[in-house]
């Protein structure tokens, strides 16, 4: 029973970390758009690069 609860918390923690990371990127992009439109466009580019790197890391870990 304890092993099941520990596994459940580990799984939730993994997904919670990714969700918080995505929210951090989204709020950073929003903040850059509040500064200026040009900064917002560049922040989208940087956010997509970071997100692409994250997806590749997850894919390499799952293989």
C-alpha positions as semicolon CSV with decimal commas, in nm:
position;residue;x (nm);y (nm);z (nm)
1;X;0,000;0,000;0,000
2;X;0,279;0,243;0,087
3;X;0,460;0,157;-0,237
4;X;0,145;0,241;-0,434
5;X;0,110;0,581;-0,267
6;X;0,479;0,661;-0,322
7;X;0,449;0,570;-0,693
8;X;0,138;0,786;-0,723
9;X;0,315;1,089;-0,575
10;X;0,619;1,035;-0,801
11;X;0,396;1,026;-1,109
12;X;0,203;1,335;-1,004
13;X;0,527;1,515;-0,925
14;X;0,665;1,446;-1,276
15;X;0,356;1,585;-1,447
16;X;0,323;1,876;-1,206
17;X;0,677;1,981;-1,286
18;X;0,606;1,989;-1,660
19;X;0,277;2,176;-1,611
20;X;0,447;2,438;-1,394
21;X;0,721;2,475;-1,655
22;X;0,462;2,534;-1,929
23;X;0,279;2,790;-1,718
24;X;0,609;2,968;-1,650
25;X;0,678;2,994;-2,024
26;X;0,323;3,119;-2,089
27;X;0,343;3,390;-1,822
28;X;0,687;3,498;-1,941
29;X;0,551;3,537;-2,295
30;X;0,254;3,731;-2,160
31;X;0,488;3,961;-1,968
32;X;0,701;4,025;-2,275
33;X;0,388;4,111;-2,475
34;X;0,300;4,364;-2,204
35;X;0,641;4,524;-2,261
36;X;0,609;4,543;-2,638
37;X;0,482;4,348;-2,936
38;X;0,832;4,288;-3,074
39;X;0,956;4,150;-2,742
40;X;0,649;3,926;-2,732
41;X;0,724;3,781;-3,075
42;X;1,086;3,709;-2,977
43;X;0,972;3,553;-2,650
44;X;0,743;3,317;-2,844
45;X;1,045;3,208;-3,049
46;X;1,254;3,147;-2,738
47;X;0,962;2,972;-2,566
48;X;0,914;2,737;-2,861
49;X;1,287;2,657;-2,869
50;X;1,283;2,574;-2,498
51;X;0,963;2,373;-2,538
52;X;1,114;2,180;-2,830
53;X;1,419;2,100;-2,620
54;X;1,194;1,980;-2,338
55;X;0,997;1,754;-2,573
56;X;1,318;1,604;-2,712
57;X;1,449;1,539;-2,359
58;X;1,126;1,365;-2,261
59;X;1,131;1,156;-2,579
60;X;1,491;1,049;-2,521
61;X;1,419;0,951;-2,159
62;X;1,116;0,742;-2,259
63;X;1,308;0,536;-2,515
